[in-house]
Amino acid sequence: MVVDHSSSAKAIKRQLKQSTGLDPTNSAVYKTEAAIINAAIGDKVHSFKRLPAYVQALIDVDKDTRAVLELDNGKFHRMLVSTDSCSKSWRHGRQWLAVDATFMKTKHQRRLHLAAAMDGTGSLMLLAWALTPGESQDI
């Protein structure tokens, strides 16, 4: 059995019982599942805490990069990044813009936005990307 973010604790427990005869507690299964996933993809909280360093690294490499990271009470709210090379490519490409967003399938309900243009060969060029809050019931 492969354990990933879509694996339910019930399915993991059933597989363990069937294949090894072990009957772990639900708490043990939840903790083990979280440890496996964190080892594979990293701790989400730790990843979000590294975003300011990511934004600063982008700016250090290219001083004309436009990067905005907004926090709400010390927690991630939204971020926008457009490197200078992306902005310059807009000036030399076709004046055509496509903006798209997709919902990220996580418990944090974020939306990833991409802005792209088309170059002379008809290939898409990334202009900017943003991570924003997803839909909610809040008005």
N, CA, C and O atoms as CSV, one atom per row, in Angstrom:
chain,resi,resn,atom,element,x,y,z
A,1,MET,N,N,0.844,-1.186,0.000
A,1,MET,CA,C,0.000,0.000,0.000
A,1,MET,C,C,0.883,1.242,0.000
A,1,MET,O,O,1.857,1.317,0.749
A,2,VAL,N,N,0.547,2.198,-0.828
A,2,VAL,CA,C,1.244,3.479,-0.860
A,2,VAL,C,C,0.441,4.468,-0.020
A,2,VAL,O,O,-0.755,4.656,-0.242
A,3,VAL,N,N,1.101,5.091,0.937
A,3,VAL,CA,C,0.435,6.060,1.806
A,3,VAL,C,C,0.745,7.456,1.287
A,3,VAL,O,O,1.907,7.842,1.160
A,4,ASP,N,N,-0.322,8.216,0.987
A,4,ASP,CA,C,-0.168,9.609,0.582
A,4,ASP,C,C,-1.288,10.418,1.208
A,4,ASP,O,O,-2.022,9.913,2.056
A,5,HIS,N,N,-1.425,11.694,0.788
A,5,HIS,CA,C,-2.419,12.585,1.400
A,5,HIS,C,C,-3.852,12.100,1.224
A,5,HIS,O,O,-4.736,12.521,1.971
A,6,SER,N,N,-4.103,11.222,0.249
A,6,SER,CA,C,-5.476,10.753,0.028
A,6,SER,C,C,-5.773,9.446,0.766
A,6,SER,O,O,-6.906,8.967,0.731
A,7,SER,N,N,-4.781,8.868,1.427
A,7,SER,CA,C,-4.979,7.613,2.161
A,7,SER,C,C,-5.754,7.891,3.444
A,7,SER,O,O,-5.398,8.785,4.212
A,8,SER,N,N,-6.793,7.134,3.665
A,8,SER,CA,C,-7.549,7.313,4.904
A,8,SER,C,C,-6.939,6.442,5.995
A,8,SER,O,O,-6.359,5.392,5.720
A,9,ALA,N,N,-7.080,6.895,7.235
A,9,ALA,CA,C,-6.563,6.128,8.365
A,9,ALA,C,C,-7.251,4.771,8.436
A,9,ALA,O,O,-6.632,3.769,8.795
A,10,LYS,N,N,-8.520,4.746,8.095
A,10,LYS,CA,C,-9.285,3.492,8.119
A,10,LYS,C,C,-8.694,2.479,7.134
A,10,LYS,O,O,-8.559,1.300,7.460
A,11,ALA,N,N,-8.343,2.941,5.931
A,11,ALA,CA,C,-7.768,2.045,4.919
A,11,ALA,C,C,-6.387,1.560,5.342
A,11,ALA,O,O,-6.041,0.399,5.126
A,12,ILE,N,N,-5.602,2.441,5.941
A,12,ILE,CA,C,-4.268,2.052,6.411
A,12,ILE,C,C,-4.393,0.992,7.503
A,12,ILE,O,O,-3.685,-0.015,7.491
A,13,LYS,N,N,-5.295,1.232,8.436
A,13,LYS,CA,C,-5.501,0.295,9.546
A,13,LYS,C,C,-5.963,-1.061,9.022
A,13,LYS,O,O,-5.482,-2.100,9.473
A,14,ARG,N,N,-6.888,-1.053,8.078
A,14,ARG,CA,C,-7.396,-2.301,7.489
A,14,ARG,C,C,-6.268,-3.064,6.787
A,14,ARG,O,O,-6.166,-4.284,6.918
A,15,GLN,N,N,-5.422,-2.341,6.043
A,15,GLN,CA,C,-4.303,-2.977,5.334
A,15,GLN,C,C,-3.305,-3.587,6.315
A,15,GLN,O,O,-2.814,-4.693,6.088
A,16,LEU,N,N,-3.003,-2.880,7.395
A,16,LEU,CA,C,-2.087,-3.413,8.407
A,16,LEU,C,C,-2.642,-4.680,9.045
A,16,LEU,O,O,-1.919,-5.657,9.244
A,17,LYS,N,N,-3.919,-4.652,9.360
A,17,LYS,CA,C,-4.570,-5.822,9.980
A,17,LYS,C,C,-4.527,-7.012,9.033
A,17,LYS,O,O,-4.226,-8.131,9.448
A,18,GLN,N,N,-4.828,-6.771,7.765
A,18,GLN,CA,C,-4.883,-7.843,6.776
A,18,GLN,C,C,-3.491,-8.403,6.460
A,18,GLN,O,O,-3.322,-9.619,6.362
A,19,SER,N,N,-2.506,-7.536,6.301
A,19,SER,CA,C,-1.191,-8.008,5.854
A,19,SER,C,C,-0.269,-8.458,6.989
A,19,SER,O,O,0.580,-9.327,6.788
A,20,THR,N,N,-0.429,-7.873,8.179
A,20,THR,CA,C,0.498,-8.212,9.265
A,20,THR,C,C,-0.186,-8.748,10.511
A,20,THR,O,O,0.475,-9.302,11.390
A,21,GLY,N,N,-1.498,-8.590,10.598
A,21,GLY,CA,C,-2.211,-9.024,11.790
A,21,GLY,C,C,-2.194,-7.989,12.898
A,21,GLY,O,O,-2.794,-8.203,13.951
A,22,LEU,N,N,-1.511,-6.863,12.678
A,22,LEU,CA,C,-1.458,-5.796,13.678
A,22,LEU,C,C,-2.766,-5.020,13.693
A,22,LEU,O,O,-3.409,-4.837,12.659
A,23,ASP,N,N,-3.152,-4.563,14.889
A,23,ASP,CA,C,-4.364,-3.753,15.023
A,23,ASP,C,C,-4.022,-2.493,15.823
A,23,ASP,O,O,-4.336,-2.407,17.010
A,24,PRO,N,N,-3.374,-1.507,15.168
A,24,PRO,CA,C,-2.956,-0.296,15.890
A,24,PRO,C,C,-4.153,0.581,16.247
A,24,PRO,O,O,-5.231,0.467,15.664
A,25,THR,N,N,-3.928,1.457,17.220
A,25,THR,CA,C,-4.985,2.406,17.580
A,25,THR,C,C,-5.118,3.445,16.464
A,25,THR,O,O,-4.189,3.664,15.687
A,26,ASN,N,N,-6.285,4.074,16.403
A,26,ASN,CA,C,-6.486,5.129,15.399
A,26,ASN,C,C,-5.466,6.250,15.576
A,26,ASN,O,O,-4.959,6.796,14.596
A,27,SER,N,N,-5.169,6.588,16.823
A,27,SER,CA,C,-4.204,7.644,17.103
A,27,SER,C,C,-2.830,7.302,16.524
A,27,SER,O,O,-2.168,8.157,15.936
A,28,ALA,N,N,-2.411,6.055,16.691
A,28,ALA,CA,C,-1.111,5.629,16.158
A,28,ALA,C,C,-1.098,5.701,14.636
A,28,ALA,O,O,-0.092,6.081,14.038
A,29,VAL,N,N,-2.213,5.336,14.011
A,29,VAL,CA,C,-2.298,5.380,12.545
A,29,VAL,C,C,-2.228,6.825,12.061
A,29,VAL,O,O,-1.510,7.119,11.105
A,30,TYR,N,N,-2.962,7.729,12.706
A,30,TYR,CA,C,-2.943,9.143,12.309
A,30,TYR,C,C,-1.536,9.732,12.441
A,30,TYR,O,O,-1.061,10.424,11.540
A,31,LYS,N,N,-0.875,9.455,13.564
A,31,LYS,CA,C,0.473,9.985,13.778
A,31,LYS,C,C,1.458,9.429,12.756
A,31,LYS,O,O,2.303,10.160,12.239
A,32,THR,N,N,1.350,8.144,12.470
A,32,THR,CA,C,2.249,7.519,11.502
A,32,THR,C,C,2.013,8.068,10.105
A,32,THR,O,O,2.962,8.350,9.374
A,33,GLU,N,N,0.739,8.218,9.731
A,33,GLU,CA,C,0.408,8.773,8.411
A,33,GLU,C,C,0.978,10.183,8.269
A,33,GLU,O,O,1.566,10.516,7.240
A,34,ALA,N,N,0.805,11.008,9.299
A,34,ALA,CA,C,1.323,12.380,9.254
A,34,ALA,C,C,2.844,12.386,9.133
A,34,ALA,O,O,3.403,13.193,8.391
A,35,ALA,N,N,3.516,11.493,9.855
A,35,ALA,CA,C,4.979,11.430,9.790
A,35,ALA,C,C,5.451,11.008,8.405
A,35,ALA,O,O,6.430,11.550,7.891
A,36,ILE,N,N,4.760,10.041,7.797
A,36,ILE,CA,C,5.134,9.579,6.454
A,36,ILE,C,C,4.959,10.708,5.440
A,36,ILE,O,O,5.839,10.952,4.615
A,37,ILE,N,N,3.832,11.385,5.506
A,37,ILE,CA,C,3.555,12.464,4.551
A,37,ILE,C,C,4.517,13.628,4.768
A,37,ILE,O,O,5.025,14.191,3.798
A,38,ASN,N,N,4.776,13.999,6.024
A,38,ASN,CA,C,5.722,15.090,6.294
A,38,ASN,C,C,7.120,14.749,5.810
A,38,ASN,O,O,7.839,15.621,5.322
A,39,ALA,N,N,7.512,13.486,5.940
A,39,ALA,CA,C,8.831,13.075,5.455
A,39,ALA,C,C,8.891,13.155,3.932
A,39,ALA,O,O,9.939,13.465,3.365
A,40,ALA,N,N,7.766,12.874,3.271
A,40,ALA,CA,C,7.741,12.865,1.806
A,40,ALA,C,C,7.641,14.270,1.216
A,40,ALA,O,O,8.362,14.593,0.272
A,41,ILE,N,N,6.761,15.105,1.759
A,41,ILE,CA,C,6.536,16.422,1.155
A,41,ILE,C,C,6.909,17.583,2.064
A,41,ILE,O,O,6.863,18.738,1.639
A,42,GLY,N,N,7.272,17.302,3.287
A,42,GLY,CA,C,7.659,18.368,4.200
A,42,GLY,C,C,6.478,18.878,5.009
A,42,GLY,O,O,5.317,18.709,4.635
A,43,ASP,N,N,6.799,19.489,6.097
A,43,ASP,CA,C,5.799,20.054,6.987
A,43,ASP,C,C,5.253,21.342,6.374
A,43,ASP,O,O,6.026,22.237,6.029
A,44,LYS,N,N,3.948,21.446,6.237
A,44,LYS,CA,C,3.336,22.611,5.582
A,44,LYS,C,C,3.601,23.900,6.353
A,44,LYS,O,O,3.895,24.934,5.753
A,45,VAL,N,N,3.498,23.844,7.660
A,45,VAL,CA,C,3.726,25.047,8.461
A,45,VAL,C,C,5.163,25.528,8.266
A,45,VAL,O,O,5.403,26.720,8.074
A,46,HIS,N,N,6.112,24.603,8.314
A,46,HIS,CA,C,7.519,24.960,8.107
A,46,HIS,C,C,7.726,25.534,6.704
A,46,HIS,O,O,8.486,26.487,6.528
A,47,SER,N,N,7.051,24.956,5.709
A,47,SER,CA,C,7.181,25.441,4.331
A,47,SER,C,C,6.684,26.877,4.208
A,47,SER,O,O,7.338,27.702,3.570
A,48,PHE,N,N,5.538,27.186,4.809
A,48,PHE,CA,C,5.008,28.544,4.745
A,48,PHE,C,C,5.923,29.525,5.478
A,48,PHE,O,O,6.043,30.679,5.067
A,49,LYS,N,N,6.562,29.085,6.548
A,49,LYS,CA,C,7.477,29.962,7.287
A,49,LYS,C,C,8.712,30.308,6.465
A,49,LYS,O,O,9.376,31.307,6.739
A,50,ARG,N,N,9.027,29.496,5.465
A,50,ARG,CA,C,10.197,29.747,4.620
A,50,ARG,C,C,9.890,30.702,3.463
A,50,ARG,O,O,10.808,31.096,2.743
A,51,LEU,N,N,8.633,31.081,3.267
A,51,LEU,CA,C,8.270,31.967,2.159
A,51,LEU,C,C,8.976,33.326,2.194
A,51,LEU,O,O,9.407,33.788,1.138
A,52,PRO,N,N,9.120,33.994,3.347
A,52,PRO,CA,C,9.849,35.268,3.327
A,52,PRO,C,C,11.276,35.115,2.797
A,52,PRO,O,O,11.761,35.986,2.075
A,53,ALA,N,N,11.944,34.030,3.143
A,53,ALA,CA,C,13.303,33.796,2.636
A,53,ALA,C,C,13.274,33.539,1.135
A,53,ALA,O,O,14.182,33.960,0.418
A,54,TYR,N,N,12.238,32.850,0.649
A,54,TYR,CA,C,12.086,32.596,-0.790
A,54,TYR,C,C,11.919,33.918,-1.541
A,54,TYR,O,O,12.577,34.148,-2.556
A,55,VAL,N,N,11.038,34.782,-1.038
A,55,VAL,CA,C,10.805,36.086,-1.669
A,55,VAL,C,C,12.093,36.907,-1.660
A,55,VAL,O,O,12.439,37.534,-2.660
A,56,GLN,N,N,12.797,36.901,-0.535
A,56,GLN,CA,C,14.043,37.665,-0.444
A,56,GLN,C,C,15.097,37.114,-1.399
A,56,GLN,O,O,15.849,37.886,-1.994
A,57,ALA,N,N,15.164,35.801,-1.554
A,57,ALA,CA,C,16.130,35.198,-2.485
A,57,ALA,C,C,15.824,35.609,-3.918
A,57,ALA,O,O,16.744,35.871,-4.694
A,58,LEU,N,N,14.543,35.669,-4.281
A,58,LEU,CA,C,14.168,36.123,-5.625
A,58,LEU,C,C,14.622,37.562,-5.858
A,58,LEU,O,O,15.141,37.891,-6.924
A,59,ILE,N,N,14.424,38.408,-4.861
A,59,ILE,CA,C,14.811,39.819,-4.979
A,59,ILE,C,C,16.333,39.961,-4.997
A,59,ILE,O,O,16.864,40.798,-5.727
A,60,ASP,N,N,17.040,39.153,-4.201
A,60,ASP,CA,C,18.506,39.212,-4.177
A,60,ASP,C,C,19.102,38.853,-5.531
A,60,ASP,O,O,20.101,39.441,-5.946
A,61,VAL,N,N,18.498,37.899,-6.216
A,61,VAL,CA,C,19.000,37.470,-7.524
A,61,VAL,C,C,18.705,38.519,-8.586
A,61,VAL,O,O,19.524,38.751,-9.475
A,62,ASP,N,N,17.543,39.152,-8.500
A,62,ASP,CA,C,17.124,40.135,-9.503
A,62,ASP,C,C,16.440,41.288,-8.778
A,62,ASP,O,O,15.289,41.165,-8.360
A,63,LYS,N,N,17.141,42.400,-8.628
A,63,LYS,CA,C,16.643,43.539,-7.846
A,63,LYS,C,C,15.329,44.113,-8.373
A,63,LYS,O,O,14.593,44.751,-7.620
A,64,ASP,N,N,15.024,43.896,-9.654
A,64,ASP,CA,C,13.795,44.443,-10.229
A,64,ASP,C,C,12.614,43.481,-10.139
A,64,ASP,O,O,11.556,43.746,-10.710
A,65,THR,N,N,12.782,42.390,-9.442
A,65,THR,CA,C,11.677,41.455,-9.228
A,65,THR,C,C,10.620,42.117,-8.365
A,65,THR,O,O,10.939,42.787,-7.383
A,66,ARG,N,N,9.383,41.930,-8.725
A,66,ARG,CA,C,8.267,42.420,-7.922
A,66,ARG,C,C,7.711,41.222,-7.163
A,66,ARG,O,O,7.169,40.289,-7.755
A,67,ALA,N,N,7.856,41.267,-5.847
A,67,ALA,CA,C,7.379,40.167,-5.012
A,67,ALA,C,C,6.740,40.753,-3.768
A,67,ALA,O,O,7.352,41.552,-3.058
A,68,VAL,N,N,5.518,40.355,-3.513
A,68,VAL,CA,C,4.783,40.847,-2.355
A,68,VAL,C,C,4.272,39.642,-1.578
A,68,VAL,O,O,3.601,38.769,-2.128
A,69,LEU,N,N,4.595,39.610,-0.306
A,69,LEU,CA,C,4.118,38.557,0.586
A,69,LEU,C,C,3.299,39.231,1.669
A,69,LEU,O,O,3.820,40.062,2.414
A,70,GLU,N,N,2.035,38.888,1.766
A,70,GLU,CA,C,1.165,39.477,2.787
A,70,GLU,C,C,0.881,38.443,3.865
A,70,GLU,O,O,0.512,37.302,3.586
A,71,LEU,N,N,1.067,38.882,5.115
A,71,LEU,CA,C,0.774,38.037,6.263
A,71,LEU,C,C,-0.419,38.619,6.998
A,71,LEU,O,O,-0.647,39.828,6.976
A,72,ASP,N,N,-1.168,37.760,7.640
A,72,ASP,CA,C,-2.314,38.173,8.444
A,72,ASP,C,C,-2.098,37.598,9.841
A,72,ASP,O,O,-2.215,36.391,10.047
A,73,ASN,N,N,-1.783,38.465,10.791
A,73,ASN,CA,C,-1.448,38.031,12.151
A,73,ASN,C,C,-0.311,37.014,12.152
A,73,ASN,O,O,-0.348,36.030,12.890
A,74,GLY,N,N,0.694,37.258,11.325
A,74,GLY,CA,C,1.853,36.385,11.270
A,74,GLY,C,C,1.675,35.120,10.450
A,74,GLY,O,O,2.600,34.315,10.340
A,75,LYS,N,N,0.484,34.937,9.870
A,75,LYS,CA,C,0.221,33.753,9.050
A,75,LYS,C,C,0.115,34.159,7.588
A,75,LYS,O,O,-0.284,35.279,7.269
A,76,PHE,N,N,0.477,33.241,6.708
A,76,PHE,CA,C,0.422,33.495,5.275
A,76,PHE,C,C,-0.989,33.893,4.858
A,76,PHE,O,O,-1.968,33.260,5.255
A,77,HIS,N,N,-1.083,34.954,4.049
A,77,HIS,CA,C,-2.372,35.352,3.481
A,77,HIS,C,C,-2.337,35.228,1.959
A,77,HIS,O,O,-3.150,34.514,1.373
A,78,ARG,N,N,-1.387,35.929,1.315
A,78,ARG,CA,C,-1.257,35.816,-0.140
A,78,ARG,C,C,0.122,36.286,-0.582
A,78,ARG,O,O,0.842,36.955,0.160
A,79,MET,N,N,0.469,35.915,-1.817
A,79,MET,CA,C,1.775,36.267,-2.356
A,79,MET,C,C,1.654,36.454,-3.860
A,79,MET,O,O,0.907,35.739,-4.528
A,80,LEU,N,N,2.405,37.437,-4.394
A,80,LEU,CA,C,2.483,37.685,-5.836
A,80,LEU,C,C,3.950,37.804,-6.213
A,80,LEU,O,O,4.721,38.464,-5.517
A,81,VAL,N,N,4.341,37.166,-7.315
A,81,VAL,CA,C,5.721,37.234,-7.799
A,81,VAL,C,C,5.711,37.486,-9.294
A,81,VAL,O,O,5.005,36.814,-10.046
A,82,SER,N,N,6.511,38.471,-9.722
A,82,SER,CA,C,6.771,38.706,-11.139
A,82,SER,C,C,8.230,39.117,-11.255
A,82,SER,O,O,8.609,40.215,-10.846
A,83,THR,N,N,9.042,38.237,-11.810
A,83,THR,CA,C,10.465,38.552,-11.951
A,83,THR,C,C,10.653,39.580,-13.057
A,83,THR,O,O,9.796,39.730,-13.928
A,84,ASP,N,N,11.783,40.289,-13.018
A,84,ASP,CA,C,12.060,41.297,-14.037
A,84,ASP,C,C,12.149,40.665,-15.419
A,84,ASP,O,O,11.701,41.257,-16.401
A,85,SER,N,N,12.721,39.477,-15.502
A,85,SER,CA,C,12.815,38.815,-16.811
A,85,SER,C,C,11.424,38.508,-17.366
A,85,SER,O,O,11.209,38.577,-18.577
A,86,CYS,N,N,10.481,38.171,-16.486
A,86,CYS,CA,C,9.102,37.951,-16.939
A,86,CYS,C,C,8.497,39.254,-17.459
A,86,CYS,O,O,7.845,39.270,-18.503
A,87,SER,N,N,8.718,40.342,-16.727
A,87,SER,CA,C,8.176,41.637,-17.153
A,87,SER,C,C,8.770,42.086,-18.481
A,87,SER,O,O,8.056,42.603,-19.341
A,88,LYS,N,N,10.079,41.888,-18.650
A,88,LYS,CA,C,10.728,42.275,-19.904
A,88,LYS,C,C,10.218,41.444,-21.076
A,88,LYS,O,O,10.090,41.951,-22.190
A,89,SER,N,N,9.932,40.186,-20.831
A,89,SER,CA,C,9.443,39.338,-21.924
A,89,SER,C,C,8.085,39.828,-22.428
A,89,SER,O,O,7.760,39.644,-23.602
A,90,TRP,N,N,7.292,40.449,-21.555
A,90,TRP,CA,C,5.995,40.998,-21.966
A,90,TRP,C,C,6.191,42.073,-23.034
A,90,TRP,O,O,5.427,42.149,-23.996
A,91,ARG,N,N,7.211,42.897,-22.859
A,91,ARG,CA,C,7.462,43.984,-23.807
A,91,ARG,C,C,7.870,43.475,-25.183
A,91,ARG,O,O,7.688,44.174,-26.180
A,92,HIS,N,N,8.417,42.275,-25.248
A,92,HIS,CA,C,8.909,41.742,-26.517
A,92,HIS,C,C,8.014,40.651,-27.096
A,92,HIS,O,O,8.288,40.144,-28.184
A,93,GLY,N,N,6.970,40.290,-26.399
A,93,GLY,CA,C,6.062,39.253,-26.898
A,93,GLY,C,C,4.830,39.866,-27.529
A,93,GLY,O,O,4.711,41.086,-27.641
A,94,ARG,N,N,3.930,39.016,-27.932
A,94,ARG,CA,C,2.643,39.505,-28.443
A,94,ARG,C,C,1.868,40.103,-27.286
A,94,ARG,O,O,1.915,39.588,-26.169
A,95,GLN,N,N,1.164,41.176,-27.545
A,95,GLN,CA,C,0.410,41.847,-26.492
A,95,GLN,C,C,-0.901,41.097,-26.257
A,95,GLN,O,O,-1.994,41.595,-26.528
A,96,TRP,N,N,-0.744,39.911,-25.756
A,96,TRP,CA,C,-1.849,39.002,-25.475
A,96,TRP,C,C,-1.634,38.471,-24.071
A,96,TRP,O,O,-0.527,38.049,-23.738
A,97,LEU,N,N,-2.647,38.483,-23.253
A,97,LEU,CA,C,-2.501,38.085,-21.859
A,97,LEU,C,C,-3.537,37.035,-21.502
A,97,LEU,O,O,-4.716,37.171,-21.828
A,98,ALA,N,N,-3.090,35.999,-20.837
A,98,ALA,CA,C,-3.993,34.964,-20.328
A,98,ALA,C,C,-3.794,34.874,-18.821
A,98,ALA,O,O,-2.664,34.810,-18.337
A,99,VAL,N,N,-4.884,34.869,-18.098
A,99,VAL,CA,C,-4.832,34.722,-16.648
A,99,VAL,C,C,-5.690,33.525,-16.289
A,99,VAL,O,O,-6.817,33.389,-16.767
A,100,ASP,N,N,-5.155,32.663,-15.450
A,100,ASP,CA,C,-5.888,31.463,-15.058
A,100,ASP,C,C,-5.646,31.210,-13.580
A,100,ASP,O,O,-4.619,31.608,-13.029
A,101,ALA,N,N,-6.580,30.559,-12.959
A,101,ALA,CA,C,-6.438,30.197,-11.549
A,101,ALA,C,C,-6.925,28.772,-11.365
A,101,ALA,O,O,-7.835,28.312,-12.056
A,102,THR,N,N,-6.312,28.097,-10.437
A,102,THR,CA,C,-6.735,26.740,-10.116
A,102,THR,C,C,-6.772,26.588,-8.603
A,102,THR,O,O,-5.967,27.181,-7.884
A,103,PHE,N,N,-7.709,25.793,-8.138
A,103,PHE,CA,C,-7.813,25.546,-6.707
A,103,PHE,C,C,-6.808,24.477,-6.317
A,103,PHE,O,O,-6.677,23.457,-6.994
A,104,MET,N,N,-6.102,24.713,-5.228
A,104,MET,CA,C,-5.152,23.727,-4.727
A,104,MET,C,C,-5.911,22.796,-3.794
A,104,MET,O,O,-6.654,23.253,-2.925
A,105,LYS,N,N,-5.731,21.527,-3.964
A,105,LYS,CA,C,-6.483,20.525,-3.207
A,105,LYS,C,C,-5.795,20.240,-1.877
A,105,LYS,O,O,-5.258,19.154,-1.662
A,106,THR,N,N,-5.817,21.230,-0.989
A,106,THR,CA,C,-5.244,21.070,0.341
A,106,THR,C,C,-6.249,21.580,1.354
A,106,THR,O,O,-7.255,22.192,0.993
A,107,LYS,N,N,-5.974,21.326,2.618
A,107,LYS,CA,C,-6.888,21.805,3.654
A,107,LYS,C,C,-6.848,23.322,3.792
A,107,LYS,O,O,-7.734,23.910,4.413
A,108,HIS,N,N,-5.821,23.968,3.214
A,108,HIS,CA,C,-5.682,25.418,3.332
A,108,HIS,C,C,-6.510,26.180,2.306
A,108,HIS,O,O,-6.615,27.403,2.401
A,109,GLN,N,N,-7.094,25.506,1.340
A,109,GLN,CA,C,-7.976,26.103,0.330
A,109,GLN,C,C,-7.371,27.359,-0.298
A,109,GLN,O,O,-7.929,28.450,-0.181
A,110,ARG,N,N,-6.257,27.201,-0.948
A,110,ARG,CA,C,-5.603,28.300,-1.652
A,110,ARG,C,C,-5.893,28.210,-3.136
A,110,ARG,O,O,-6.337,27.175,-3.633
A,111,ARG,N,N,-5.639,29.298,-3.837
A,111,ARG,CA,C,-5.803,29.350,-5.287
A,111,ARG,C,C,-4.484,29.797,-5.901
A,111,ARG,O,O,-3.898,30.785,-5.459
A,112,LEU,N,N,-4.011,29.075,-6.922
A,112,LEU,CA,C,-2.795,29.434,-7.640
A,112,LEU,C,C,-3.201,30.146,-8.921
A,112,LEU,O,O,-3.935,29.593,-9.739
A,113,HIS,N,N,-2.719,31.383,-9.097
A,113,HIS,CA,C,-3.013,32.184,-10.285
A,113,HIS,C,C,-1.760,32.262,-11.152
A,113,HIS,O,O,-0.648,32.384,-10.637
A,114,LEU,N,N,-1.939,32.192,-12.447
A,114,LEU,CA,C,-0.834,32.348,-13.391
A,114,LEU,C,C,-1.222,33.387,-14.429
A,114,LEU,O,O,-2.352,33.395,-14.915
A,115,ALA,N,N,-0.285,34.260,-14.766
A,115,ALA,CA,C,-0.471,35.213,-15.863
A,115,ALA,C,C,0.573,34.861,-16.909
A,115,ALA,O,O,1.759,34.747,-16.599
A,116,ALA,N,N,0.131,34.690,-18.148
A,116,ALA,CA,C,1.043,34.287,-19.224
A,116,ALA,C,C,0.784,35.121,-20.464
A,116,ALA,O,O,-0.313,35.642,-20.670
A,117,ALA,N,N,1.819,35.236,-21.286
A,117,ALA,CA,C,1.722,35.905,-22.586
A,117,ALA,C,C,2.223,34.925,-23.636
A,117,ALA,O,O,2.661,33.821,-23.312
A,118,MET,N,N,2.155,35.337,-24.889
A,118,MET,CA,C,2.599,34.473,-25.976
A,118,MET,C,C,3.787,35.121,-26.679
A,118,MET,O,O,3.764,36.313,-26.986
A,119,ASP,N,N,4.828,34.323,-26.933
A,119,ASP,CA,C,5.984,34.862,-27.651
A,119,ASP,C,C,5.774,34.733,-29.158
A,119,ASP,O,O,4.716,34.295,-29.611
A,120,GLY,N,N,6.782,35.116,-29.923
A,120,GLY,CA,C,6.675,35.110,-31.380
A,120,GLY,C,C,6.479,33.740,-31.988
A,120,GLY,O,O,5.998,33.626,-33.116
A,121,THR,N,N,6.847,32.690,-31.254
A,121,THR,CA,C,6.687,31.332,-31.785
A,121,THR,C,C,5.377,30.688,-31.358
A,121,THR,O,O,5.099,29.539,-31.702
A,122,GLY,N,N,4.576,31.435,-30.608
A,122,GLY,CA,C,3.297,30.898,-30.148
A,122,GLY,C,C,3.398,30.128,-28.838
A,122,GLY,O,O,2.431,29.495,-28.415
A,123,SER,N,N,4.559,30.176,-28.195
A,123,SER,CA,C,4.742,29.496,-26.909
A,123,SER,C,C,4.325,30.424,-25.770
A,123,SER,O,O,4.476,31.642,-25.862
A,124,LEU,N,N,3.802,29.837,-24.702
A,124,LEU,CA,C,3.414,30.630,-23.541
A,124,LEU,C,C,4.632,31.020,-22.723
A,124,LEU,O,O,5.553,30.225,-22.537
A,125,MET,N,N,4.624,32.261,-22.236
A,125,MET,CA,C,5.673,32.764,-21.348
A,125,MET,C,C,5.010,33.148,-20.031
A,125,MET,O,O,4.029,33.891,-20.020
A,126,LEU,N,N,5.537,32.649,-18.938
A,126,LEU,CA,C,5.010,32.984,-17.630
A,126,LEU,C,C,5.395,34.415,-17.279
A,126,LEU,O,O,6.568,34.781,-17.359
A,127,LEU,N,N,4.421,35.221,-16.895
A,127,LEU,CA,C,4.677,36.612,-16.510
A,127,LEU,C,C,4.678,36.793,-15.001
A,127,LEU,O,O,5.510,37.519,-14.456
A,128,ALA,N,N,3.749,36.134,-14.329
A,128,ALA,CA,C,3.630,36.286,-12.880
A,128,ALA,C,C,2.843,35.113,-12.323
A,128,ALA,O,O,2.113,34.433,-13.043
A,129,TRP,N,N,3.008,34.893,-11.031
A,129,TRP,CA,C,2.211,33.884,-10.355
A,129,TRP,C,C,1.851,34.412,-8.983
A,129,TRP,O,O,2.566,35.231,-8.405
A,130,ALA,N,N,0.725,33.926,-8.468
A,130,ALA,CA,C,0.247,34.378,-7.165
A,130,ALA,C,C,-0.437,33.225,-6.452
A,130,ALA,O,O,-1.001,32.328,-7.079
A,131,LEU,N,N,-0.375,33.268,-5.142
A,131,LEU,CA,C,-1.064,32.306,-4.295
A,131,LEU,C,C,-1.973,33.116,-3.391
A,131,LEU,O,O,-1.499,33.947,-2.616
A,132,THR,N,N,-3.281,32.883,-3.482
A,132,THR,CA,C,-4.255,33.681,-2.742
A,132,THR,C,C,-5.229,32.769,-2.012
A,132,THR,O,O,-5.292,31.571,-2.290
A,133,PRO,N,N,-5.996,33.338,-1.073
A,133,PRO,CA,C,-7.014,32.524,-0.419
A,133,PRO,C,C,-8.021,32.011,-1.444
A,133,PRO,O,O,-8.322,32.691,-2.425
A,134,GLY,N,N,-8.534,30.816,-1.211
A,134,GLY,CA,C,-9.543,30.247,-2.103
A,134,GLY,C,C,-10.923,30.733,-1.723
A,134,GLY,O,O,-11.075,31.665,-0.932
A,135,GLU,N,N,-11.927,30.093,-2.293
A,135,GLU,CA,C,-13.301,30.465,-1.984
A,135,GLU,C,C,-13.626,30.094,-0.549
A,135,GLU,O,O,-13.108,29.119,-0.006
A,136,SER,N,N,-14.490,30.888,0.046
A,136,SER,CA,C,-14.957,30.577,1.397
A,136,SER,C,C,-16.374,31.101,1.544
A,136,SER,O,O,-16.896,31.775,0.656
A,137,GLN,N,N,-16.976,30.789,2.649
A,137,GLN,CA,C,-18.323,31.264,2.936
A,137,GLN,C,C,-18.304,32.677,3.519
A,137,GLN,O,O,-19.347,33.320,3.636
A,138,ASP,N,N,-17.096,33.162,3.888
A,138,ASP,CA,C,-16.970,34.497,4.483
A,138,ASP,C,C,-17.258,35.574,3.449
A,138,ASP,O,O,-16.869,35.456,2.287
A,139,ILE,N,N,-17.937,36.617,3.881
A,139,ILE,CA,C,-18.233,37.740,2.983
A,139,ILE,C,C,-17.475,38.954,3.457
A,139,ILE,O,O,-17.574,40.020,2.850
